[in-house]
Amino acid sequence: MKVGGQHFRTIWLNPANEQVVQLIDQRFLPHRFVIEDVSTVAQMATAIREMHVRGAGLIGATAGYGMYLATIEAAGSPAVAGFDRHVTDAAAQLKATRPTAVNLAWAVERQLTSIAKGKSEVRAAQALDWRKTVQRKVALALATAKEIAAEDEEHCRMIGQHGLDLIEQVARRKNGKPVNVLTHCNAGWLAFVDYGSALAPVYAAHDRGLSVHVWVDETRPRSQGSKLTAWELGQHGVPHTIIADSAGGHLMQRGSVDLVIVGSDRTTCTGDVANKIGTYLKALAAQDNRIPFYVALPSSSFDWTIRDGSEIPIEERGAEEVKRADGWRDGQMLEVSVAPENSPAANYGFDVTPRRLVTGLITERGVCKADEKSILELFPEHAS
């Protein structure tokens, strides 16, 4: 996607130094566009935990690059055993940052598998110098990080194309009137390497020349909708309107919503969907008003080991996110208190929408029903 007319991914390697990863620090959006340089695993873990980056696909890609940085750090170890120990510790550090998004652990495990090949490949070539083993491991980690990012981008592009068909169907029924899409949180290009999941069909429709309008939930407490979704839609020229989180049901009752498209941080193999807190309520309102409710996700967001949504770990973040809010004034970011200081607050990051409320899943391989049989028809390699 473009920022001020210039194309950006959300994460990339510094062209002048591939040992430095650059990313968009989303904490400052929409008021400032800040690019952060990351060169250590500790910095990358902080970037994930403190939400400099967020969104399922981007968390996975960031973890992939974090593991690459781990191999660079580990290359200073005096032996392969020390290298492996450092990489294993880094993997645990990265995995501990965010518990709900399955892409995180998926990317780390994929890197561990790839890095492990380095030792056997060098031994197979009868090269006994451990430094060559380390060099090979670093090269494999770099290649894998790039692959994870490239796959995320391509999968989101394909989600856009498959979701475009759904929007076109609505557009034909409306005879040129705007198609109104409601979304929750941010599942646009800022949540992935590029294109996004829930917003990818919207961008594809807009670029095709269809009249489309997005209702943007503000998504408290961190306001990813009003801060991030609205910003990127504006950058792309897509008509949109920010609404309070609780306004969606009202708009559905008034016939102002044609379909709902949200993202997913983890979806079970049977179709239960974990997404930003408040998604479940939108699904209930959509069902009551007979409005299609779609979930857009790349296959990396499926958890093939979990069958029921109740098994998905739900992240609980600090109470200060609920009790405080930040904003921009006179050129600086300010934080203010919005609740009684002595009142406790609970801050659940995600909720689970049961499969019965989901009209369909939009994936890189096509659209399917939210049930195990339909999911495995698209992804038969995961059938047991």
Buried (B, 14 or more C-beta within 10 A) or exposed (E): BEBEEEEBBBBBBBEEEEEBBBBBBBBBBBBEBEEBEBBBBBBBBBBBBEBBBBBBBBBBBBBBBBBBBBBBBBBEBEEBEBBBEBBBEBBEBBBEBBBBBBBBBBBBBBBBEBBBBBBEBBEEEEBEEBEBBBBBBBBBBBEBBBEBBBBBBBBBBBBBBBBBBBBBEBBEEBEEEBBBBBBBBBBBBBBBBBBBBBBBBBBBBBEEEBBBBBBBBBBBBBBBBBBBBBBBBEBBEBEBBBBEBEBBBEBBEEEBBBBBBBBBBBBBBBBBBBBBBBBBBBBBBBBEBEBBBBBBBBBBBBBBEBBEBEEBEBBEBEBEBBBBBBEEEEEEEEEEEEBEEEEEBEBEBBBBBBBEBBBBBBBBBBBBBBBBEBBBBBBEEBEE
